[in-house]
Amino acid sequence: MEIGLNPFMEKESQLLINDILIISVILIITWILARISRIAADKIIRDKHVAYRLRQFIPRVIWLLGIIFAISQVSKSIEILLLVAALFGLSIIVGLRDILANILVRPFLDLYSPYRLGDYISVGEFSGKIIDINPINTVILNEDDEVIIIPNSLFVREIFINKSKRAKSEVSLPIILEEKIDTIEFEKKILELVDSMSDKIKKRPKPIIATTGIDENTEELTLIFTLKNPEDKGVVVSKLNDEIRKIIDELKERKKREEDSYESSV
């Protein structure tokens, strides 16, 4: 004797299958759009550092919208479970909102480089020398040797003053390396480029290149130098960005020729 599913269970099973298919299609489309946004950021935005930050930010927004849209399309049976999960996630976000705000602000502070270690700043009622900068807080030491911890998010809500003399003429230029090129050769060429612009860039203090971040596919560098005339900042930064792109392209092409030569000899 055949035992079949009752009509209610058959209906629920069919709804579950439909929900899984709908969610799968939406997530695939979301993944494609996220990939396209990363490629578009590279093609449209000339500034490598801005493009890098957008490639981190925009796909996350697309994924968030895609997941929300997927939830809105499923049947009530699964929607309740997802709603519970969403409320749980929302409660965590609300509980950590201050920490998340500080973490999200940090990349923008890195991008515009309004201050650095050793600078003397005033923000709100606090003043002091910066002794540490981390993803959540900026730490300063005031004249009474008191350590003051300032949330990074405060720097986008409050007017702050960088009182350091060097802040007027010192420039921190972020550089993003996504291609696997000879970093030592790259840094050598950059310093030679800076040296060739001695009519606008001071030789003392000596320009330096610092590594500020490394992951599997990307290396973040910061070129730090001092201008003779702060009014030249826009012109100098624009020229350096153009020349840095040319150097990266040159080293990429050289590496490609070396790889092609090696493959042909094997």
CYANA upper distance limits for C-alpha pairs under 8 A (distance plus 0.5 A):
  5 LEU  CA      9 MET  CA      6.52
  5 LEU  CA     10 GLU  CA      6.45
  6 ASN  CA     10 GLU  CA      6.80
  7 PRO  CA     11 LYS  CA      6.61
  8 PHE  CA     12 GLU  CA      6.74
  9 MET  CA     13 SER  CA      6.52
 10 GLU  CA     14 GLN  CA      6.70
 11 LYS  CA     15 LEU  CA      6.68
 12 GLU  CA     16 LEU  CA      6.62
 13 SER  CA     17 ILE  CA      6.82
 14 GLN  CA     18 ASN  CA      6.68
 15 LEU  CA     19 ASP  CA      6.55
 15 LEU  CA     75 SER  CA      7.35
 16 LEU  CA     20 ILE  CA      6.75
 16 LEU  CA     75 SER  CA      8.42
 16 LEU  CA     78 ILE  CA      8.25
 17 ILE  CA     21 LEU  CA      6.78
 18 ASN  CA     22 ILE  CA      6.61
 19 ASP  CA     23 ILE  CA      6.56
 19 ASP  CA     73 GLN  CA      8.35
 19 ASP  CA     74 VAL  CA      5.71
 19 ASP  CA     75 SER  CA      7.09
 19 ASP  CA     78 ILE  CA      8.35
 20 ILE  CA     24 SER  CA      6.53
 21 LEU  CA     25 VAL  CA      6.71
 22 ILE  CA     26 ILE  CA      6.71
 22 ILE  CA     70 ALA  CA      7.89
 22 ILE  CA     73 GLN  CA      7.92
 22 ILE  CA     74 VAL  CA      7.81
 23 ILE  CA     27 LEU  CA      6.55
 23 ILE  CA     70 ALA  CA      5.98
 23 ILE  CA     71 ILE  CA      8.34
 23 ILE  CA     73 GLN  CA      8.43
 23 ILE  CA     74 VAL  CA      7.98
 24 SER  CA     28 ILE  CA      6.65
 25 VAL  CA     29 ILE  CA      6.75
 26 ILE  CA     30 THR  CA      6.56
 26 ILE  CA     66 GLY  CA      7.26
 26 ILE  CA     69 PHE  CA      8.43
 26 ILE  CA     70 ALA  CA      6.64
 27 LEU  CA     31 TRP  CA      6.57
 27 LEU  CA     66 GLY  CA      7.12
 27 LEU  CA     67 ILE  CA      7.76
 27 LEU  CA     70 ALA  CA      8.05
 28 ILE  CA     32 ILE  CA      6.82
 29 ILE  CA     33 LEU  CA      6.71
 30 THR  CA     34 ALA  CA      6.60
 30 THR  CA     62 ILE  CA      7.17
 30 THR  CA     63 TRP  CA      6.65
 30 THR  CA     66 GLY  CA      6.09
 31 TRP  CA     35 ARG  CA      6.75
 31 TRP  CA     63 TRP  CA      7.91
 32 ILE  CA     36 ILE  CA      6.70
 33 LEU  CA     37 SER  CA      6.62
 33 LEU  CA     59 PRO  CA      8.38
 33 LEU  CA     62 ILE  CA      7.82
 34 ALA  CA     38 ARG  CA      6.98
 34 ALA  CA     58 ILE  CA      7.94
 34 ALA  CA     59 PRO  CA      5.06
 34 ALA  CA     60 ARG  CA      8.30
 34 ALA  CA     62 ILE  CA      6.62
 34 ALA  CA     63 TRP  CA      7.64
 35 ARG  CA     39 ILE  CA      7.00
 35 ARG  CA     59 PRO  CA      7.87
 36 ILE  CA     40 ALA  CA      6.50
 37 SER  CA     41 ALA  CA      6.60
 37 SER  CA     55 ARG  CA      7.59
 37 SER  CA     58 ILE  CA      7.35
 37 SER  CA     59 PRO  CA      7.09
 38 ARG  CA     42 ASP  CA      7.19
 38 ARG  CA     54 LEU  CA      8.23
 38 ARG  CA     55 ARG  CA      5.34
 38 ARG  CA     58 ILE  CA      8.22
 38 ARG  CA     59 PRO  CA      7.57
 39 ILE  CA     43 LYS  CA      6.92
 40 ALA  CA     44 ILE  CA      6.39
 41 ALA  CA     45 ILE  CA      6.08
 41 ALA  CA     51 ALA  CA      5.88
 41 ALA  CA     52 TYR  CA      8.41
 41 ALA  CA     54 LEU  CA      7.14
 41 ALA  CA     55 ARG  CA      6.82
 42 ASP  CA     46 ARG  CA      7.85
 42 ASP  CA     48 LYS  CA      8.09
 42 ASP  CA     51 ALA  CA      6.31
 42 ASP  CA     52 TYR  CA      8.39
 45 ILE  CA     50 VAL  CA      7.67
 45 ILE  CA     51 ALA  CA      6.10
 46 ARG  CA     51 ALA  CA      7.82
 47 ASP  CA     51 ALA  CA      6.63
 47 ASP  CA    241 ASN  CA      8.31
 48 LYS  CA     52 TYR  CA      6.53
 48 LYS  CA    175 ILE  CA      7.50
 48 LYS  CA    176 ILE  CA      6.41
 49 HIS  CA     53 ARG  CA      6.90
 49 HIS  CA    111 LEU  CA      7.57
 49 HIS  CA    174 PRO  CA      6.90
 49 HIS  CA    175 ILE  CA      6.88
 49 HIS  CA    176 ILE  CA      6.33
 50 VAL  CA     54 LEU  CA      6.69
 50 VAL  CA    111 LEU  CA      7.88
 51 ALA  CA     55 ARG  CA      6.57
 52 TYR  CA     56 GLN  CA      7.00
 52 TYR  CA    176 ILE  CA      7.98
 53 ARG  CA     57 PHE  CA      6.74
 53 ARG  CA    107 PRO  CA      7.92
 54 LEU  CA     58 ILE  CA      6.15
 55 ARG  CA     59 PRO  CA      7.05
 56 GLN  CA     60 ARG  CA      7.49
 57 PHE  CA     61 VAL  CA      7.07
 58 ILE  CA     62 ILE  CA      6.75
 59 PRO  CA     63 TRP  CA      6.59
 60 ARG  CA     64 LEU  CA      6.65
 61 VAL  CA     65 LEU  CA      6.73
 62 ILE  CA     66 GLY  CA      6.47
 63 TRP  CA     67 ILE  CA      6.58
 64 LEU  CA     68 ILE  CA      6.74
 65 LEU  CA     69 PHE  CA      6.56
 66 GLY  CA     70 ALA  CA      6.58
 67 ILE  CA     71 ILE  CA      6.71
 68 ILE  CA     72 SER  CA      6.88
 69 PHE  CA     73 GLN  CA      7.01
 70 ALA  CA     74 VAL  CA      7.20
 71 ILE  CA     79 GLU  CA      6.84
 71 ILE  CA     82 LEU  CA      7.40
 72 SER  CA     79 GLU  CA      8.08
 74 VAL  CA     78 ILE  CA      7.09
 74 VAL  CA     79 GLU  CA      6.54
 75 SER  CA     79 GLU  CA      6.45
 76 LYS  CA     80 ILE  CA      6.66
 77 SER  CA     81 LEU  CA      7.82
 78 ILE  CA     82 LEU  CA      6.75
 79 GLU  CA     83 LEU  CA      6.38
 80 ILE  CA     84 VAL  CA      6.78
 81 LEU  CA     85 ALA  CA      6.88
 82 LEU  CA     86 ALA  CA      6.48
 83 LEU  CA     87 LEU  CA      6.57
 84 VAL  CA     88 PHE  CA      6.69
 85 ALA  CA     89 GLY  CA      6.69
 86 ALA  CA     90 LEU  CA      6.49
 87 LEU  CA     91 SER  CA      6.60
 88 PHE  CA     92 ILE  CA      7.00
 89 GLY  CA     93 ILE  CA      6.80
 90 LEU  CA     94 VAL  CA      6.60
 91 SER  CA     95 GLY  CA      6.60
 92 ILE  CA     96 LEU  CA      6.67
 93 ILE  CA     97 ARG  CA      6.07
 93 ILE  CA    100 LEU  CA      8.37
 96 LEU  CA    100 LEU  CA      6.57
 97 ARG  CA    101 ALA  CA      6.48
 98 ASP  CA    102 ASN  CA      6.83
 99 ILE  CA    103 ILE  CA      6.80
 99 ILE  CA    136 ILE  CA      7.09
100 LEU  CA    104 LEU  CA      6.56
101 ALA  CA    105 VAL  CA      6.71
101 ALA  CA    153 SER  CA      6.53
102 ASN  CA    106 ARG  CA      7.00
102 ASN  CA    135 PRO  CA      7.57
102 ASN  CA    136 ILE  CA      5.45
102 ASN  CA    137 ASN  CA      7.57
102 ASN  CA    151 PRO  CA      6.62
102 ASN  CA    152 ASN  CA      5.41
102 ASN  CA    153 SER  CA      5.25
103 ILE  CA    107 PRO  CA      8.33
103 ILE  CA    135 PRO  CA      5.81
103 ILE  CA    136 ILE  CA      5.73
103 ILE  CA    152 ASN  CA      8.04
104 LEU  CA    108 PHE  CA      8.30
105 VAL  CA    109 LEU  CA      6.99
105 VAL  CA    152 ASN  CA      6.88
105 VAL  CA    153 SER  CA      6.30
105 VAL  CA    156 VAL  CA      8.22
106 ARG  CA    110 ASP  CA      6.73
106 ARG  CA    135 PRO  CA      6.30
106 ARG  CA    136 ILE  CA      7.80
106 ARG  CA    152 ASN  CA      7.01
106 ARG  CA    153 SER  CA      8.49
107 PRO  CA    111 LEU  CA      6.60
108 PHE  CA    112 TYR  CA      6.81
109 LEU  CA    113 SER  CA      6.03
109 LEU  CA    114 PRO  CA      7.16
111 LEU  CA    174 PRO  CA      7.61
113 SER  CA    172 SER  CA      6.98
114 PRO  CA    162 ASN  CA      8.26
115 TYR  CA    119 ASP  CA      6.90
115 TYR  CA    162 ASN  CA      7.37
115 TYR  CA    167 ALA  CA      7.87
116 ARG  CA    130 ILE  CA      7.70
116 ARG  CA    133 ILE  CA      8.40
117 LEU  CA    129 LYS  CA      8.45
117 LEU  CA    130 ILE  CA      5.72
117 LEU  CA    131 ILE  CA      6.31
117 LEU  CA    132 ASP  CA      6.94
117 LEU  CA    133 ILE  CA      7.69
118 GLY  CA    129 LYS  CA      6.33
118 GLY  CA    130 ILE  CA      5.62
118 GLY  CA    131 ILE  CA      6.73
119 ASP  CA    129 LYS  CA      6.11
119 ASP  CA    130 ILE  CA      6.10
119 ASP  CA    162 ASN  CA      7.39
119 ASP  CA    163 LYS  CA      7.79
119 ASP  CA    164 SER  CA      5.92
119 ASP  CA    167 ALA  CA      8.09
120 TYR  CA    127 SER  CA      7.79
120 TYR  CA    128 GLY  CA      5.93
120 TYR  CA    129 LYS  CA      4.76
120 TYR  CA    130 ILE  CA      6.80
120 TYR  CA    162 ASN  CA      6.55
120 TYR  CA    163 LYS  CA      5.87
120 TYR  CA    164 SER  CA      5.83
121 ILE  CA    127 SER  CA      6.12
121 ILE  CA    128 GLY  CA      6.24
121 ILE  CA    129 LYS  CA      6.89
121 ILE  CA    130 ILE  CA      7.86
121 ILE  CA    160 PHE  CA      7.52
121 ILE  CA    161 ILE  CA      5.96
121 ILE  CA    162 ASN  CA      4.94
121 ILE  CA    163 LYS  CA      6.01
121 ILE  CA    164 SER  CA      7.84
122 SER  CA    126 PHE  CA      6.13
122 SER  CA    127 SER  CA      4.65
122 SER  CA    128 GLY  CA      7.17
122 SER  CA    160 PHE  CA      6.01
122 SER  CA    161 ILE  CA      5.58
122 SER  CA    162 ASN  CA      7.11
122 SER  CA    163 LYS  CA      8.00
123 VAL  CA    127 SER  CA      6.91
123 VAL  CA    155 PHE  CA      8.02
123 VAL  CA    158 GLU  CA      7.32
123 VAL  CA    159 ILE  CA      7.01
123 VAL  CA    160 PHE  CA      4.84
123 VAL  CA    161 ILE  CA      7.02
124 GLY  CA    158 GLU  CA      7.15
124 GLY  CA    159 ILE  CA      7.77
124 GLY  CA    160 PHE  CA      7.43
126 PHE  CA    142 ASN  CA      8.41
126 PHE  CA    148 ILE  CA      8.40
127 SER  CA    140 ILE  CA      8.09
127 SER  CA    141 LEU  CA      8.48
127 SER  CA    142 ASN  CA      6.46
128 GLY  CA    140 ILE  CA      5.74
128 GLY  CA    141 LEU  CA      5.47
128 GLY  CA    142 ASN  CA      4.53
128 GLY  CA    143 GLU  CA      7.14
129 LYS  CA    140 ILE  CA      5.55
129 LYS  CA    141 LEU  CA      5.66
129 LYS  CA    142 ASN  CA      6.91
130 ILE  CA    138 THR  CA      7.67
130 ILE  CA    139 VAL  CA      6.34
130 ILE  CA    140 ILE  CA      4.77
130 ILE  CA    141 LEU  CA      6.99
131 ILE  CA    139 VAL  CA      6.28
131 ILE  CA    140 ILE  CA      5.97
131 ILE  CA    141 LEU  CA      7.21
132 ASP  CA    138 THR  CA      6.43
132 ASP  CA    139 VAL  CA      5.51
132 ASP  CA    140 ILE  CA      7.55
133 ILE  CA    137 ASN  CA      6.81
133 ILE  CA    138 THR  CA      5.05
133 ILE  CA    139 VAL  CA      6.77
134 ASN  CA    138 THR  CA      6.76
135 PRO  CA    152 ASN  CA      8.32
136 ILE  CA    151 PRO  CA      6.75
136 ILE  CA    152 ASN  CA      6.46
137 ASN  CA    149 ILE  CA      6.77
137 ASN  CA    150 ILE  CA      5.98
137 ASN  CA    151 PRO  CA      5.00
137 ASN  CA    152 ASN  CA      5.59
138 THR  CA    149 ILE  CA      6.50
138 THR  CA    150 ILE  CA      5.71
138 THR  CA    151 PRO  CA      6.85
138 THR  CA    152 ASN  CA      6.65
139 VAL  CA    147 VAL  CA      7.37
139 VAL  CA    148 ILE  CA      6.23
139 VAL  CA    149 ILE  CA      5.08
139 VAL  CA    150 ILE  CA      6.57
140 ILE  CA    147 VAL  CA      6.37
140 ILE  CA    148 ILE  CA      5.73
140 ILE  CA    149 ILE  CA      7.01
140 ILE  CA    150 ILE  CA      8.22
141 LEU  CA    145 ASP  CA      6.23
141 LEU  CA    146 GLU  CA      6.08
141 LEU  CA    147 VAL  CA      5.23
141 LEU  CA    148 ILE  CA      6.67
142 ASN  CA    146 GLU  CA      5.97
142 ASN  CA    147 VAL  CA      7.20
142 ASN  CA    148 ILE  CA      7.84
150 ILE  CA    154 LEU  CA      7.63
151 PRO  CA    155 PHE  CA      8.32
152 ASN  CA    156 VAL  CA      8.34
153 SER  CA    157 ARG  CA      7.29
154 LEU  CA    158 GLU  CA      6.30
155 PHE  CA    159 ILE  CA      7.57
155 PHE  CA    160 PHE  CA      7.33
162 ASN  CA    167 ALA  CA      7.22
163 LYS  CA    167 ALA  CA      7.89
164 SER  CA    168 LYS  CA      8.26
165 LYS  CA    169 SER  CA      8.35
166 ARG  CA    170 GLU  CA      5.92
166 ARG  CA    226 THR  CA      8.33
167 ALA  CA    171 VAL  CA      8.33
168 LYS  CA    230 PRO  CA      6.67
169 SER  CA    226 THR  CA      5.99
169 SER  CA    227 LEU  CA      5.55
169 SER  CA    228 LYS  CA      7.55
169 SER  CA    229 ASN  CA      7.30
169 SER  CA    230 PRO  CA      5.31
170 GLU  CA    224 ILE  CA      7.70
170 GLU  CA    225 PHE  CA      6.31
170 GLU  CA    226 THR  CA      4.80
170 GLU  CA    227 LEU  CA      6.72
171 VAL  CA    223 LEU  CA      8.42
171 VAL  CA    224 ILE  CA      6.19
171 VAL  CA    225 PHE  CA      6.01
171 VAL  CA    226 THR  CA      6.54
171 VAL  CA    227 LEU  CA      7.90
171 VAL  CA    233 LYS  CA      8.28
172 SER  CA    222 THR  CA      6.67
172 SER  CA    223 LEU  CA      6.15
172 SER  CA    224 ILE  CA      5.05
172 SER  CA    225 PHE  CA      7.30
173 LEU  CA    222 THR  CA      5.96
173 LEU  CA    223 LEU  CA      5.47
173 LEU  CA    224 ILE  CA      6.83
173 LEU  CA    237 VAL  CA      8.00
174 PRO  CA    220 GLU  CA      7.71
174 PRO  CA    221 LEU  CA      6.43
174 PRO  CA    222 THR  CA      4.97
174 PRO  CA    223 LEU  CA      6.87
175 ILE  CA    220 GLU  CA      6.39
175 ILE  CA    221 LEU  CA      5.48
175 ILE  CA    222 THR  CA      6.28
175 ILE  CA    223 LEU  CA      7.82
176 ILE  CA    218 THR  CA      7.51
176 ILE  CA    219 GLU  CA      6.55
176 ILE  CA    220 GLU  CA      5.33
176 ILE  CA    221 LEU  CA      6.84
177 LEU  CA    218 THR  CA      6.18
177 LEU  CA    219 GLU  CA      5.57
177 LEU  CA    220 GLU  CA      6.78
177 LEU  CA    221 LEU  CA      8.21
178 GLU  CA    217 ASN  CA      6.42
178 GLU  CA    218 THR  CA      5.02
178 GLU  CA    219 GLU  CA      6.97
179 GLU  CA    217 ASN  CA      8.02
179 GLU  CA    218 THR  CA      7.87
179 GLU  CA    252 LYS  CA      7.86
180 LYS  CA    217 ASN  CA      8.39
181 ILE  CA    186 PHE  CA      8.19
181 ILE  CA    248 ILE  CA      8.39
181 ILE  CA    251 LEU  CA      6.87
181 ILE  CA    252 LYS  CA      6.83
181 ILE  CA    255 LYS  CA      7.55
182 ASP  CA    186 PHE  CA      6.63
182 ASP  CA    251 LEU  CA      7.88
183 THR  CA    187 GLU  CA      6.59
184 ILE  CA    188 LYS  CA      6.72
185 GLU  CA    189 LYS  CA      6.76
186 PHE  CA    190 ILE  CA      6.74
186 PHE  CA    247 ILE  CA      7.79
186 PHE  CA    248 ILE  CA      7.95
186 PHE  CA    251 LEU  CA      8.10
187 GLU  CA    191 LEU  CA      6.70
187 GLU  CA    209 ILE  CA      7.65
188 LYS  CA    192 GLU  CA      6.75
189 LYS  CA    193 LEU  CA      6.60
189 LYS  CA    247 ILE  CA      8.02
190 ILE  CA    194 VAL  CA      6.75
190 ILE  CA    244 ILE  CA      7.60
191 LEU  CA    195 ASP  CA      6.59
191 LEU  CA    207 PRO  CA      7.88
191 LEU  CA    208 ILE  CA      8.25
192 GLU  CA    196 SER  CA      6.74
193 LEU  CA    197 MET  CA      7.24
194 VAL  CA    198 SER  CA      7.51
194 VAL  CA    201 ILE  CA      7.67
194 VAL  CA    207 PRO  CA      8.22
195 ASP  CA    201 ILE  CA      8.23
195 ASP  CA    203 LYS  CA      7.93
197 MET  CA    201 ILE  CA      6.45
198 SER  CA    202 LYS  CA      6.62
198 SER  CA    203 LYS  CA      7.33
199 ASP  CA    228 LYS  CA      8.40
200 LYS  CA    227 LEU  CA      6.44
200 LYS  CA    228 LYS  CA      5.96
200 LYS  CA    229 ASN  CA      7.41
200 LYS  CA    232 ASP  CA      7.81
200 LYS  CA    236 VAL  CA      8.12
201 ILE  CA    225 PHE  CA      7.54
201 ILE  CA    226 THR  CA      6.37
201 ILE  CA    227 LEU  CA      5.07
201 ILE  CA    228 LYS  CA      6.10
202 LYS  CA    206 LYS  CA      8.06
202 LYS  CA    225 PHE  CA      7.89
202 LYS  CA    226 THR  CA      6.07
202 LYS  CA    227 LEU  CA      6.26
202 LYS  CA    228 LYS  CA      6.22
203 LYS  CA    207 PRO  CA      7.46
204 ARG  CA    226 THR  CA      8.30
205 PRO  CA    225 PHE  CA      8.04
205 PRO  CA    226 THR  CA      7.60
206 LYS  CA    225 PHE  CA      7.62
207 PRO  CA    223 LEU  CA      7.77
207 PRO  CA    224 ILE  CA      6.13
207 PRO  CA    225 PHE  CA      5.01
207 PRO  CA    226 THR  CA      7.76
208 ILE  CA    223 LEU  CA      6.42
208 ILE  CA    224 ILE  CA      5.89
208 ILE  CA    225 PHE  CA      7.26
209 ILE  CA    221 LEU  CA      7.09
209 ILE  CA    222 THR  CA      6.05
209 ILE  CA    223 LEU  CA      5.02
209 ILE  CA    224 ILE  CA      6.77
210 ALA  CA    221 LEU  CA      6.09
210 ALA  CA    222 THR  CA      5.68
210 ALA  CA    223 LEU  CA      7.06
210 ALA  CA    224 ILE  CA      8.31
211 THR  CA    219 GLU  CA      8.06
211 THR  CA    220 GLU  CA      6.54
211 THR  CA    221 LEU  CA      4.98
211 THR  CA    222 THR  CA      6.88
212 THR  CA    219 GLU  CA      8.45
212 THR  CA    220 GLU  CA      5.93
212 THR  CA    221 LEU  CA      5.95
212 THR  CA    222 THR  CA      7.12
213 GLY  CA    219 GLU  CA      6.33
213 GLY  CA    220 GLU  CA      5.28
213 GLY  CA    221 LEU  CA      7.53
214 ILE  CA    218 THR  CA      6.44
214 ILE  CA    219 GLU  CA      4.97
214 ILE  CA    220 GLU  CA      6.63
215 ASP  CA    219 GLU  CA      6.91
227 LEU  CA    232 ASP  CA      7.90
227 LEU  CA    233 LYS  CA      7.73
229 ASN  CA    233 LYS  CA      8.25
232 ASP  CA    236 VAL  CA      6.53
233 LYS  CA    237 VAL  CA      6.44
234 GLY  CA    238 SER  CA      6.60
235 VAL  CA    239 LYS  CA      6.72
236 VAL  CA    240 LEU  CA      6.59
237 VAL  CA    241 ASN  CA      6.60
238 SER  CA    242 ASP  CA      6.87
239 LYS  CA    243 GLU  CA      6.70
240 LEU  CA    244 ILE  CA      6.39
241 ASN  CA    245 ARG  CA      6.77
242 ASP  CA    246 LYS  CA      7.04
243 GLU  CA    247 ILE  CA      6.76
244 ILE  CA    248 ILE  CA      6.71
245 ARG  CA    249 ASP  CA      6.72
246 LYS  CA    250 GLU  CA      6.57
247 ILE  CA    251 LEU  CA      6.69
248 ILE  CA    252 LYS  CA      6.59
249 ASP  CA    253 GLU  CA      6.62
250 GLU  CA    254 ARG  CA      6.69
251 LEU  CA    255 LYS  CA      6.60
252 LYS  CA    256 LYS  CA      6.68
253 GLU  CA    257 ARG  CA      6.74
254 ARG  CA    258 GLU  CA      6.77
255 LYS  CA    259 GLU  CA      6.68
256 LYS  CA    260 ASP  CA      6.60
257 ARG  CA    261 SER  CA      6.51
258 GLU  CA    262 TYR  CA      6.62
259 GLU  CA    263 GLU  CA      6.68
260 ASP  CA    264 SER  CA      6.67
261 SER  CA    265 SER  CA      6.77
262 TYR  CA    266 VAL  CA      6.88
